[in-house]
Amino acid sequence: MAGHAYFYFRDPGYVNTFPTGQHSEFLERPLPEEITKYGTVEAERLSEKRRGQLAALKELIRSSGVPVQEGYRDPVRFGELVKEDLMRVIDSLAPPPAPLTDAERANAALDREDMAQEEFAASRFGVYIPRQDYFDRLDAHAAGDTSPLVVLGDSGSGKSALLAHWAYRYRAHHPDDLVLLHFVGASSESTDWAAMLRRFMGEFKRKFNLSEEIPVKEYALRTEFLNWLSMAAAHGRVVLVIDALNHLEDRHGALDLIWLPLTIPGNIRLIVSTLPGRPLDTVRKLGWPAMTVEPLTVSERDTLITCYLHKYRRELSIPLRERLAAADQTKNPLFLRSLLEELRVHGEFERLTRQIEEYLTAQTIDSLLEMILKRYECDYDRDRPGLVKDTTSLLWAARRGLSKPELMDILGRDGRPLPDAYWAPLFLVMEHSLVEKSGLFTFFHEYIRQAVEHRYLTQDKSKMEAYLRIADYFEPKEKRGLFAFFHKYIRQVVEHRYLTQNNKLKLRAHLRIADYFESKENSPRKIAELPWQYMKLDRVDDLHEIVSDMKIFPVLHDTGDLNLYQSFIIERYFSIDPEKGIKTLWELFSCHMGNGSDFLSAGHLIMDSLKQIKNIFGKGSPELIKSLYWIGWTRKNIDNEYGASQWYRRALNEITRSGSFENDEILSWLRRTEVITLLTEREGELQRSNDNPRIHLSFQSAILQARGEHEKAMELLKEYDLRGGNKCY
């Protein structure tokens, strides 16, 4: 125990914080039974003896040299001191990590994602009412060679729980098969299609000892995924389970499943689930078979009620159990489990009938959850007013969730984190409503998020406040002064726009987070949260600044967030100042080219903006022609000559349609090798579309270059220059 023993002495004045009548409970005094047995004098002598022994013990401890904390003010501070000391001991005992090799680092990343996926699956365990026909259908699919299977059902109906239970059961019966579970939303990376494919490839690589390197570029991931599936299939049966396709981030056609090969090798068995939307529309077009998770029957509800409460040594009377099972709302497992958890923790025997009837007035899941939030407020807002609203609003506003230290700092006051004594009781009761993903807490289900929004964030001012608090936390250190001024301005604008005299809700800016991250410049958490808050606050200039930072740009690209932010920036700039919008588009294009010449992402960036460019600048505009040309150029550089020529032809169509020949940049493109061949095919059409001699010279020089008559081409270019042409050739 040497070096691991700690002592804490309370401030004697602590007793004065209680009513006078309670002081005797905290002081050494003669005990009533001693007075009865020995009399008042002897009882007082014994009490004095104990006081002396306690004082001597304290002096002995002080003189021993062990760490002593003197004068803690209350139990909350006592808990903080104990935690600080224990964390120091743990840190001192933890061995320093050895440097990792590239292979070890890759495996560690796979292990982290596997852990996040397994934790999410475990959160769907507990009391579950299995349906053998569902298991039989999934077993038959895993053993067969048909098209992928899609699992359907209402939100909260138990699709994730079914897939988690079936996958663990299947693994136990088929230990030689590789079963990979991927719950979209289980971690910060799981919603990105590219990260998901890299994870599958990484698991194939280490399971089957494949020597091939996992592609870095996204276009290569998409084209190579079929090859990796085939290589894995050659080694044995692989079962891929992807839950909640509808939660994939909408970038590069992810929701249209363009990352998924049209043909799946026979030894690869794919099972997916989704809600209505683009993924479901796509799988229906592909003709995939489907199975639907039906609502709970009355008998299944009765069984779930009995088993769930029995797990905690609780039970309901038969009439109450029958009342719950017969209610139409409880056919949804999420509704029933939420109600049972509330009754388990806060049900009162004398009021059970009334409590059940009150909860059954809620006709939807989110309205039930709002009632539960209201009850939380009554129980947990007394010591720290607003704790429930503040906690849930922050989780609602966060991009992918918040860690416990982040929540504690933002919820704290006067520069100190929120004490665990306030947080722990609320966390324990909310535990079933939260899920931890890679150290970040977020809501267990989308219904909880909806309930929080309906109860606390129905007005823009409330949402603005939640976003501001998180943006404050992740604001760069060097901008704190500017940010404080910004908040003052925002307060005035929001108050003027939204707040009436009867509802003067003041915005509170919490700058503590800046201090928290002073030593964590461009940390992963800051990069994950700060751009999101800027976007939600419509702070487009700040978002543009952070996205354009080439230290941050690659990180946002790898996490899959970049497309969302750059689309927002360009759209907002186009709506405010089109010239700034087109300038920003080409700045971001240059960033993609500076990030390892990412031709695929650069091309998608322009393609996503084509409609706006056409609407704002018009058909045949130099801006549109330039965009079409550079999309073709990116296609050419990803080895797609046919795709490139299609875009070049579209650019030439715009030139001939509008006669946009006076733009020197366009003329210089017409003399590029990749365009010259197309140019010769349309020589007559292009010549007829303009009668400017200088334009004719440019066309003729380009055509001569295509024919290999370089000397004649140079002579025409010299004449072109004399007539005022540019030098960009």
For each residue, the residues with C-beta under 8 A, 3 or more apart:
1: 4 5
2: 5
3:
4: 1 89
5: 1 2 66 67
6: 66 67 68 69 82 85
7: 61 66 67 68 69
8: 68 69 72 78 81 82
9: 58 68 69 70 71 72
10: 14 71 72 78
11: 14 71 72 73
12: 15
13: 16 17
14: 10 11 17 26 73 74
15: 12 18 23 26 27
16: 13 23
17: 13 14 74
18: 15 22 23 25 26
19: 22
20: 23
21:
22: 18 19 25 26
23: 15 16 18 20 26 27
24: 27 29
25: 18 22
26: 14 15 18 22 23
27: 15 23 24
28: 47 50 51 54
29: 24 47
30: 34 35 40 43 44 46 47
31: 34 35 43 47
32: 35 36
33: 36 37
34: 30 31 37 38 42 43 46 47
35: 30 31 32 38 39 40 43
36: 32 33
37: 33 34
38: 34 35 42 43 46
39: 35 42 43
40: 30 35 43 44
41: 44 45
42: 34 38 39 45 46
43: 30 31 34 35 38 39 40 46 47
44: 30 40 41 47 48
45: 41 42 48 49
46: 30 34 38 42 43 49 50
47: 28 29 30 31 34 43 44 50 51
48: 44 45 51 52
49: 45 46 52 53
50: 28 46 47 53 54
51: 28 47 48 54 55
52: 48 49 55 56
53: 49 50 56 57
54: 28 50 51 57 58
55: 51 52 58 59
56: 52 53 59 60
57: 53 54 60 61
58: 9 54 55 61 62
59: 55 56 62 63
60: 56 57 63 64
61: 7 57 58 64 66 68
62: 58 59 68
63: 59 60
64: 60 61
65:
66: 5 6 7 61
67: 5 6 7 85
68: 6 7 8 9 61 62
69: 6 7 8 9 72 81
70: 9
71: 9 10 11
72: 8 9 10 11 69 77 78 81
73: 11 14 77
74: 14 17 77 78
75: 78 79 421
76: 79 80 419 420 421 422
77: 72 73 74 80 81 419
78: 8 10 72 74 75 81 82
79: 75 76 82 83 419 420 421
80: 76 77 83 84 419 420
81: 8 69 72 77 78 84 85
82: 6 8 78 79 85 86
83: 79 80 86 87 420
84: 80 81 87 88
85: 6 67 81 82 88 89
86: 82 83 89 90
87: 83 84 90 91
88: 84 85 91 92
89: 4 85 86 92 93
90: 86 87 93 94
91: 87 88 94
92: 88 89
93: 89 90
94: 90 91
95:
96:
97: 100
98:
99:
100: 97 104 105 108
101: 104 105
102: 105 106
103: 106 107
104: 100 101 107 108
105: 100 101 102 108 109
106: 102 103 109 110 202
107: 103 104 110 111 206
108: 100 104 105 111 112
109: 105 106 112 113 202
110: 106 107 113 114 199 202 203 206
111: 107 108 114 115
112: 108 109 115 116 438
113: 109 110 116 117 187 189 190 199
114: 110 111 117 118
115: 111 112 118 119
116: 112 113 119 120 186 187 190 437 438
117: 113 114 120 121 181 182 183 186 187 190
118: 114 115 121 122 181
119: 115 116 122 123 186 435 436 437
120: 116 117 123 124 183 185 186 187 435 437
121: 117 118 124 125 164 167 168 181 183
122: 118 119 125 164
123: 119 120 435 444
124: 120 121 160 161 164 165
125: 121 122 128 161 164 165
126: 308 311
127: 304 307 308 311 337
128: 125 158 161 165
129: 296 300 303 304 307
130: 134 135 165
131: 134 135
132: 135 136
133: 136 137
134: 130 131 137 138 162 166 291 293
135: 130 131 132 138 139 166 169
136: 132 133 139 140
137: 133 134 140 141 149 291
138: 134 135 141 142 149 166 170 271 291
139: 135 136 142 143 170
140: 136 137 143 144
141: 137 138 144 146 149 269 271 289
142: 138 139 170 174 177 237 239 269 271
143: 139 140
144: 140 141 269
145: 266
146: 141 149 289
147: 264 286 287 288 289
148: 264 269 270 271 272 283 288
149: 137 138 141 146 270 271 272 288 289 290 291
150: 271 272 273 274 280 283 288 289 290 291
151: 159 162 163 271 272 273 290 291 292 293
152: 159 273 274 280 290 291 292 293
153: 157 158 159 273 292 293 294
154: 157 293 295 332
155: 275 334 445 446 447
156: 332 333 334 335 365 445 447
157: 153 154 293 294 295 332 333 334
158: 128 153 161 162 293 333 334
159: 151 152 153 162 163 243 244 273 293
160: 124 163 164 183 243 244 273
161: 124 125 128 158 164 165 333
162: 134 151 158 159 165 166 293
163: 151 159 160 166 167 181 241 243 271 273
164: 121 122 124 125 160 161 167 168 181
165: 124 125 128 130 161 162 168 169
166: 134 135 138 162 163 169 170
167: 121 163 164 170 171 179 181 239 241
168: 121 164 165 171 172
169: 135 165 166 172 173
170: 138 139 142 166 167 173 174 177 179 239
171: 167 168 174 175 177 179
172: 168 169 175
173: 169 170
174: 142 170 171 177 179 237
175: 171 172
176: 236 237
177: 142 170 171 174 236 237 238 239
178: 203 204 207 232 236 237 238 239
179: 167 170 171 174 238 239 241
180: 199 200 203 238 239 240 241
181: 117 118 121 163 164 167 241 243
182: 117 186 190 196 199 200 240 241 242 243
183: 117 120 121 160 186 190 243 244
184: 190 191 196 242 243 244 245 247 248
185: 120 190 191 244 247 437
186: 116 117 119 120 182 183 190 437
187: 113 116 117 120 190 437 438
188: 191 400 401 437 438 440 528 559
189: 113 192 195 199 559 560
190: 113 116 117 182 183 184 185 186 187 195 196
191: 184 185 188 247 248 249 560
192: 189 195 196 248 249 254 559 560
193: 196 197 248 249 251 252 254 259 560
194: 197 198 218 221 259 560
195: 189 190 192 198 199 559 560
196: 182 184 190 192 193 199 200 242 248
197: 193 194 200 201 221 222 225 259
198: 194 195 201 202 214 221
199: 110 113 180 182 189 195 196 202 203
200: 180 182 196 197 203 204 225 228 240
201: 197 198 204 205 214 221 225 228
202: 106 109 110 198 199 205 206 214
203: 110 178 180 199 200 206 207
204: 178 200 201 207 208 210 228 231 232 238
205: 201 202 208 209 210 212 214
206: 107 110 202 203 209
207: 178 203 204 232 235
208: 204 205 231 232 235 236
209: 205 206
210: 204 205 228 231 232
211:
212: 205 228 231
213:
214: 198 201 202 205 221
215: 220 221 224
216: 220 596
217: 220 221 596 598 600
218: 194 221 222 252 600 601
219: 222 223 599 600 638
220: 215 216 217 223 224
221: 194 197 198 201 214 215 217 218 224 225 259
222: 197 218 219 225 258 259
223: 219 220 226
224: 215 220 221 227 228
225: 197 200 201 221 222 228 229 259 260 261
226: 223 229 230 261 263 265
227: 224 230 231
228: 200 201 204 210 212 224 225 231 232
229: 225 226 232 233 238 261 264 265 268
230: 226 227 233 234 265
231: 204 208 210 212 227 228 234 235
232: 178 204 207 208 210 228 229 235 236 238 267 268
233: 229 230 236 237 238 265 266 267 268
234: 230 231 267
235: 207 208 231 232
236: 176 177 178 208 232 233 267
237: 142 174 176 177 178 233 267 269
238: 177 178 179 180 204 229 232 233 267 268 269
239: 142 167 170 177 178 179 180 269 271
240: 180 182 200 268 269 270 271
241: 163 167 179 180 181 182 271 272
242: 182 184 196 245 270 271 272 273
243: 159 160 163 181 182 183 184 272 273
244: 159 160 183 184 185 247 273 274 275
245: 184 242 248 255 257 272 273 274 279 280
246: 255 274 275 276 277 278 279 280
247: 184 185 191 244
248: 184 191 192 193 196 245 254 255 279
249: 191 192 193 254 560 561 563 564
250: 254 255
251: 193 254 560 563 564
252: 193 218 258 259 563 600 604
253: 256 257 258 259
254: 192 193 248 249 250 251 257 258 259
255: 245 246 248 250 277 278 279 282
256: 253 278 279 282
257: 245 253 254 260 279 282 283
258: 222 252 253 254
259: 193 194 197 221 222 225 252 253 254
260: 225 257
261: 225 226 229 264
262: 286
263: 226
264: 147 148 229 261 268 270
265: 226 229 230 233 268
266: 145 233
267: 232 233 234 236 237 238
268: 229 232 233 238 240 264 265
269: 141 142 144 148 237 238 239 240
270: 148 149 240 242 264
271: 138 141 142 148 149 150 151 163 239 240 241 242
272: 148 149 150 151 241 242 243 245 279 283
273: 150 151 152 153 159 160 163 242 243 244 245
274: 150 152 244 245 246 277 279 280 283
275: 155 244 246 280
276: 246 280
277: 246 255 274 280 281
278: 246 255 256 281 282
279: 245 246 248 255 256 257 272 274 282 283
280: 150 152 245 246 274 275 276 277 283 284
281: 277 278 284 285
282: 255 256 257 278 279 285 286
283: 148 150 257 272 274 279 280 286 288 290
284: 280 281 287 288
285: 281 282
286: 147 262 282 283
287: 147 284
288: 147 148 149 150 283 284
289: 141 146 147 149 150
290: 149 150 151 152 283
291: 134 137 138 149 150 151 152
292: 151 152 153
293: 134 151 152 153 154 157 158 159 162
294: 153 157
295: 154 157 331 332
296: 129 300 301 304 330 331 332 333 336
297: 300 301 331
298: 301 302 325 326
299: 302 303 325
300: 129 296 297 303 304
301: 296 297 298 304 305 324 325 330 331 336
302: 298 299 305 306 321 322 325
303: 129 299 300 306 307
304: 127 129 296 300 301 307 308 333 336 337 340
305: 301 302 308 309 316 321 324 325 336 340
306: 302 303 309 310 315 321
307: 127 129 303 304 310 311
308: 126 127 304 305 311 312 337 340 344
309: 305 306 312 314 315 316 340 343 344
310: 306 307 313 314 315
311: 126 127 307 308
312: 308 309 344
313: 310
314: 309 310 344 347
315: 306 309 310
316: 305 309 320 321 324 343 352
317: 320 321
318: 321 322
319: 322 323
320: 316 317 323 324 352 353 356
321: 302 305 306 316 317 318 324 325
322: 302 318 319 325 326
323: 319 320 326 327 356 360
324: 301 305 316 320 321 327 330 336 339 356 360
325: 298 299 301 302 305 321 322 330
326: 298 322 323
327: 323 324 330 360
328: 331
329: 332 335 360 362 363 364 365 368
330: 296 301 324 325 327 335 336 339
331: 295 296 297 301 328 335 336
332: 154 156 157 295 296 329 335 336 365
333: 156 157 158 161 296 304 336 337
334: 155 156 157 158 337 338 365 445 447
335: 156 329 330 331 332 338 339 365 368
336: 296 301 304 305 324 330 331 332 333 339 340
337: 127 304 308 333 334 340 341 432
338: 334 335 341 342 365 368 369 372 432
339: 324 330 335 336 342 343 356 359 360 368
340: 304 305 308 309 336 337 343 344
341: 337 338 344 345 432
342: 338 339 345 346 347 359 372 375
343: 309 316 339 340 346 347 352 355 356 359
344: 308 309 312 314 340 341 347
345: 341 342 429
346: 342 343 375 379
347: 314 342 343 344 351 352 355
348: 351 352 355
349: 352
350:
351: 347 348 354 355
352: 316 320 343 347 348 349 355 356
353: 320 356 357
354: 351 357 358
355: 343 347 348 351 352 358 359
356: 320 323 324 339 343 352 353 359 360
357: 353 354 360 361
358: 354 355 361 371
359: 339 342 343 355 356 362 368 371
360: 323 324 327 329 339 356 357
361: 357 358
362: 329 359 365 367 368 370 371
363: 329 367
364: 329 367 368
365: 156 329 332 334 335 338 362 368 369 447 451
366: 369 370 447 450 451 454
367: 362 363 364 370 371 451
368: 329 335 338 339 359 362 364 365 371 372
369: 338 365 366 372 373 433 447 448 450 451
370: 362 366 367 373 374 451 454 455
371: 358 359 362 367 368 374 375
372: 338 342 368 369 375 376 451
373: 369 370 376 377 388 392 451 452 455
374: 370 371 377 378 455
375: 342 346 371 372 378 379
376: 372 373 379 380 381 388 426 429 430
377: 373 374 380 381 388 389
378: 374 375 381
379: 346 375 376 382 429
380: 376 377 383 384 387 388 425 426 429
381: 376 377 378 384 385 386 387 388 389
382: 379 385
383: 380 387 421 422
384: 380 381 387 411 418 422
385: 381 382
386: 381 389 390
387: 380 381 383 384 390 391 411 422 426
388: 373 376 377 380 381 391 392 426
389: 377 381 386 392 393 455 456
390: 386 387 393 394 411
391: 387 388 394 395 407 411 426 430
392: 373 388 389 395 396 452 456
393: 389 390 396 397 452 456 457 462 465 466
394: 390 391 397 398 402 407 410 411 466 469 470
395: 391 392 398 401 402 407 434 441 442 443 452
396: 392 393 443 449 452 453 456 457 466
397: 393 394 463 466 467 469 470 533 536
398: 394 395 401 402 440 442 470 529 532
399: 528 529 532 533
400: 188 437 440 442 528 529
401: 188 395 398 437 440 441 442
402: 394 395 398 406 407 410 440 441 442 470
403: 406 407 439 440 441 525
404: 407 408 423 441
405: 408 409 417 516
406: 402 403 409 410 473 513 516 525
407: 391 394 395 402 403 404 410 411 418 423 441
408: 404 405 411 412 417 418 420 423
409: 405 406 412 417 418 473 512 513 516
410: 394 402 406 407 469 470 473 510 512 513
411: 384 387 390 391 394 407 408 417 418 423
412: 408 409 415 416 417 418 512
413: 416 418
414:
415: 412 512 515
416: 412 413
417: 405 408 409 411 412
418: 384 407 408 409 411 412 413 422 423
419: 76 77 79 80 422 423
420: 76 79 80 83 408 423 424
421: 75 76 79 383 424
422: 76 383 384 387 418 419 425 426
423: 404 407 408 411 418 419 420 426 427
424: 420 421 427 428
425: 380 422 428 429
426: 376 380 387 388 391 422 423 429 430
427: 423 424 430 431 434
428: 424 425 431
429: 345 376 379 380 425 426
430: 376 391 426 427 433 434
431: 427 428 434
432: 337 338 341 444
433: 369 430 443 444 445 448
434: 395 427 430 431 441 442 443 444
435: 119 120 123 441 442 443 444
436: 119 439 440 441
437: 116 119 120 185 186 187 188 400 401 440 442
438: 112 116 187 188
439: 403 436
440: 188 398 400 401 402 403 436 437
441: 395 401 402 403 404 407 434 435 436
442: 395 398 400 401 402 434 435 437
443: 395 396 433 434 435 446 448 449 452
444: 123 432 433 434 435 448
445: 155 156 334 433 448 449
446: 155 443 449 450
447: 155 156 334 365 366 369 450 451
448: 369 433 443 444 445 451 452
449: 396 443 445 446 452 453
450: 366 369 446 447 453 454
451: 365 366 367 369 370 372 373 447 448 454 455
452: 373 392 393 395 396 443 448 449 455 456 457
453: 396 449 450 456 457 458
454: 366 370 450 451 457 458
455: 370 373 374 389 451 452 458
456: 389 392 393 396 452 453 462
457: 393 396 452 453 454 462 463 466
458: 453 454 455 462
459: 462 463 498
460: 463 464 498
461: 464 465 494 498 499 505 507
462: 393 456 457 458 459 465 466 505
463: 397 457 459 460 466 467 536
464: 460 461 467 468 490 494 507 537
465: 393 461 462 468 469 505 507 508
466: 393 394 396 397 457 462 463 469 470
467: 397 463 464 470 471 533 536 537
468: 464 465 471 472 487 490 507 509 533 537
469: 394 397 410 465 466 472 473 508 509 510
470: 394 397 398 402 410 466 467 473 474 513 529 533
471: 467 468 474 475 530 533 534 537 539
472: 468 469 475 483 487 509 510 511 512 513 514
473: 406 409 410 469 470 510 512 513 514 516 517 529
474: 470 471 513 517 525 526 529 530 533
475: 471 472 479 480 483 511 513 514 530
476: 479 480 514 521 526 530
477: 480 514 517 518 521
478:
479: 475 476 482 483
480: 475 476 477 483 484 511 514
481: 484 485
482: 479 485 486
483: 472 475 479 480 486 487 509 511 514
484: 480 481 487 488 509 511
485: 481 482 488 489
486: 482 483 489 490
487: 468 472 483 484 490 491 507 509
488: 484 485 491 492
489: 485 486 492 493
490: 464 468 486 487 493 494 507
491: 487 488 494 495 506 507
492: 488 489 495 496
493: 489 490 496 497
494: 461 464 490 491 497 498 499 507
495: 491 492 498 499 504 506 507
496: 492 493 499
497: 493 494
498: 459 460 461 494 495
499: 461 494 495 496 503 504 505
500: 503 504
501: 504
502:
503: 499 500
504: 495 499 500 501
505: 461 462 465 499
506: 491 495
507: 461 464 465 468 487 490 491 494 495
508: 465 469
509: 468 469 472 483 484 487
510: 410 469 472 473 513
511: 472 475 480 483 484 514 515
512: 409 410 412 415 472 473 515 516
513: 406 409 410 470 472 473 474 475 510 516 517
514: 472 473 475 476 477 480 483 511 517 518
515: 415 511 512 518
516: 405 406 409 473 512 513 520
517: 473 474 477 513 514 520 521 523 525 526
518: 477 514 515
519:
520: 516 517 523 525 526
521: 476 477 517
522: 526 527 551 552 555
523: 517 520 526 527
524: 527 528 555
525: 403 406 474 517 520 528 529
526: 474 476 517 520 522 523 529 530
527: 522 523 524 530 531 552 555 556 559
528: 188 399 400 524 525 532 559 561
529: 398 399 400 470 473 474 525 526 532 533
530: 471 474 475 476 526 527 533 534 546
531: 527 534 535 543 546 547 556 561 565
532: 398 399 528 529 535 536 561
533: 397 399 467 468 470 471 474 529 530 536 537
534: 471 530 531 537 539 540 542 543 546
535: 531 532 538 539 543 564 565 568
536: 397 463 467 532 533
537: 464 467 468 471 533 534
538: 535 572
539: 471 534 535 542 543
540: 534 543 544 568 569 572 573 576
541: 544 545
542: 534 539 545 546
543: 531 534 535 539 540 546 547 565 568 569
544: 540 541 547 548 569 573 584
545: 541 542 548 549
546: 530 531 534 542 543 549 552
547: 531 543 544 552 553 556 562 565 566 569 588
548: 544 545 553 587 588 591
549: 545 546 552 553
550: 553 554 591 594 595
551: 522 554 555
552: 522 527 546 547 549 555 556
553: 547 548 549 550 556 557 562 591 595
554: 550 551 557 558 595 596
555: 522 524 527 551 552 558 559
556: 527 531 547 552 553 559 561 562 565
557: 553 554 560 562 595 598 601
558: 554 555
559: 188 189 192 195 527 528 555 556 562
560: 189 191 192 193 194 195 249 251 557 563
561: 249 528 531 532 556 564 565
562: 547 553 556 557 559 565 566 601
563: 249 251 252 560 566 567 601 604 605 608
564: 249 251 535 561 567 568
565: 531 535 543 547 556 561 562 568 569
566: 547 562 563 569 570 588 605
567: 563 564 570 571 608
568: 535 540 543 564 565 571 572
569: 540 543 544 547 565 566 572 573 584 588
570: 566 567 573 574 581 584 585 588 608 609 612
571: 567 568 574 575 581 612
572: 538 540 568 569 575 576
573: 540 544 569 570 576 577 578 580 581 584
574: 570 571 578 581 582 609 612 616
575: 571 572 581
576: 540 572 573 580 581
577: 573 580 581
578: 573 574 581 582 616 617
579: 582 583
580: 573 576 577 583 584
581: 570 571 573 574 575 576 577 578 584 585 612 616
582: 574 578 579 585 586 613 617 623
583: 579 580 586 587
584: 544 569 570 573 580 581 587 588
585: 570 581 582 588 589 605 606 609
586: 582 583 589 590
587: 548 583 584 590 591
588: 547 548 566 569 570 584 585 591 592 605
589: 585 586 592 593 602 605 606 630
590: 586 587 593 594
591: 548 550 553 587 588 594 595
592: 588 589 595 598 599 601 602 605
593: 589 590 597 598 599 602
594: 550 590 591
595: 550 553 554 557 591 592 598 601
596: 216 217 554
597: 593 637
598: 217 557 592 593 595 601 602
599: 219 592 593 602 603 634 635 637 638
600: 217 218 219 252 603 604 634 638
601: 218 557 562 563 592 595 598 604 605
602: 589 592 593 598 599 605 606 630 634
603: 599 600 606 607 630 631 634 635 638
604: 252 563 600 601 607 608
605: 563 566 585 588 589 592 601 602 608 609
606: 585 589 602 603 609 610 627 630 631 634
607: 603 604 610 631
608: 563 567 570 604 605
609: 570 574 585 605 606 612 613 627
610: 606 607 613 614 624 627 628 631
611: 614 615
612: 570 571 574 581 609 615 616
613: 582 609 610 616 617 621 623 624 627
614: 610 611 617 618 619 624
615: 611 612
616: 574 578 581 612 613 623
617: 578 582 613 614 621 622 623 624
618: 614 621 624
619: 614 624 654 657 658
620: 624 625 654 655 657 658 659 660
621: 613 617 618 624 625 654 658 660
622: 617 625 626 660 663 665 666
623: 582 613 616 617 626 627
624: 610 613 614 617 618 619 620 621 627 628 654
625: 620 621 622 628 629 651 654 655 660 663 666
626: 622 623 629 630 665 666
627: 606 609 610 613 623 624 630 631
628: 610 624 625 631 632 647 648 650 651 654
629: 625 626 632 633 647 648 651 669 675
630: 589 602 603 606 626 627 633 634
631: 603 606 607 610 627 628 634 635 647
632: 628 629 635 636 643 644 645 646 647 648 650 651 674
633: 629 630 636 637 644 674
634: 599 600 602 603 606 630 631 637 638
635: 599 603 631 632 638 640 643 644 647
636: 632 633 640 641 644 674
637: 597 599 633 634
638: 219 599 600 603 634 635
639:
640: 635 636 643 644
641: 636 644 645
642: 645 646
643: 632 635 640 646 647
644: 632 633 635 636 640 641 647 648 674
645: 632 641 642 648 649 678
646: 632 642 643 649 650
647: 628 629 631 632 635 643 644 650 651
648: 628 629 632 644 645 651 652 674 675 678
649: 645 646 652 653 678
650: 628 632 646 647 653 654
651: 625 628 629 632 647 648 654 655 669 675
652: 648 649 655 656 675 678 679 682 686
653: 649 650 656 657
654: 619 620 621 624 625 628 650 651 657 658 660
655: 620 625 651 652 658 659 660 661 666 670 686 689
656: 652 653 659 682 685 686 689
657: 619 620 653 654
658: 619 620 621 654 655
659: 620 655 656 689 690
660: 620 621 622 625 654 655 663 666
661: 655 666 667 689 690 692 695 698
662: 692 695
663: 622 625 660 666 667
664: 667 668 725 726 728
665: 622 626 668 669 726 728
666: 622 625 626 655 660 661 663 669 670
667: 661 663 664 670 671 695 698 725 726
668: 664 665 671 672 726 728 729
669: 629 651 665 666 672 675
670: 655 666 667 675 676 679 698 699 702
671: 667 668 675 676 698 701 702 705 729
672: 668 669 675 676
673: 676
674: 632 633 636 644 648 677
675: 629 648 651 652 669 670 671 672 678 679 702
676: 670 671 672 673 679 680 702 703 705 706
677: 674 680 681 706
678: 645 648 649 652 675 681 682
679: 652 670 675 676 682 683 686 699 702 703 706
680: 676 677 683 703 706 707
681: 677 678
682: 652 656 678 679 685 686
683: 679 680 686 687 699 703
684: 687 688
685: 656 682 688 689
686: 652 655 656 679 682 683 689 690 699
687: 683 684 690 696 699
688: 684 685
689: 655 656 659 661 685 686
690: 659 661 686 687 695 696
691:
692: 661 662 695 696
693: 696 697 723
694: 697 698 720 723 724 725
695: 661 662 667 690 692 698 699
696: 687 690 692 693 699 700
697: 693 694 700 701 716 717 719 720 723 725
698: 661 667 670 671 694 695 701 702 720 725
699: 670 679 683 686 687 695 696 702 703
700: 696 697 703 704 716
701: 671 697 698 704 705 713 714 716 717 720
702: 670 671 675 676 679 698 699 705 706 713
703: 676 679 680 683 699 700 706 707
704: 700 701 707 709 710 712 713 716
705: 671 676 701 702 708 709 710 713
706: 676 677 679 680 702 703
707: 680 703 704
708: 705
709: 704 705 712 713
710: 704 705 713 714
711: 714 715
712: 704 709 715 716
713: 701 702 704 705 709 710 716 717
714: 701 710 711 717 718
715: 711 712 718 719
716: 697 700 701 704 712 713 719 720
717: 697 701 713 714 720 721 725 729
718: 714 715 721 722
719: 697 715 716 722 723
720: 694 697 698 701 716 717 723 725
721: 717 718 724 725 727
722: 718 719
723: 693 694 697 719 720
724: 694 721
725: 664 667 694 697 698 717 720 721
726: 664 665 667 668 729
727: 721
728: 664 665 668
729: 668 671 717 726
